[in-house]
Amino acid sequence: MRTTTMLVTAVLALATAACGNESRQETREDVAAARQQAAEDVGEARDDAAKAAAKGAYDVAIANAEGAYKIAIERCEALMADAQDGCKEAAEAELEAAKRAAETMRDRQM
């Protein structure tokens, strides 16, 4: 989309230059249009960057939660058999809570 807009703007600029000098009004209008397009392009780029950052933060949070879960499960394995089930259930509950928190954080930022 941006490439098409830039291409059209360039073609129009070349066509106008070939026809002679622009009037001051035409120049002002072209400058205003270029500023508007630049502002839109910057806004789109900022949105894309924010989404990428939110996705990255989510990925890190999930990896952290899964790592903590694996560590907790290994610790549970060291417990007596009757205590292992409760320990593993608690670890799974913490993992699910961490995943929900990461999803909420990501969704707020997007």
Secondary structure, DSSP 8 states (H G I E B T S, - for coil): -HHHHHHHHHHHHHHHHHT----HHHHHHHHHHHHHHHHHHHHHHHHHHHHHHHHHHHHHHHHHHHHHHHHHHHHHHTS-HHHHHHHHHHHHHHHHHHHHHHHHHHHHH-
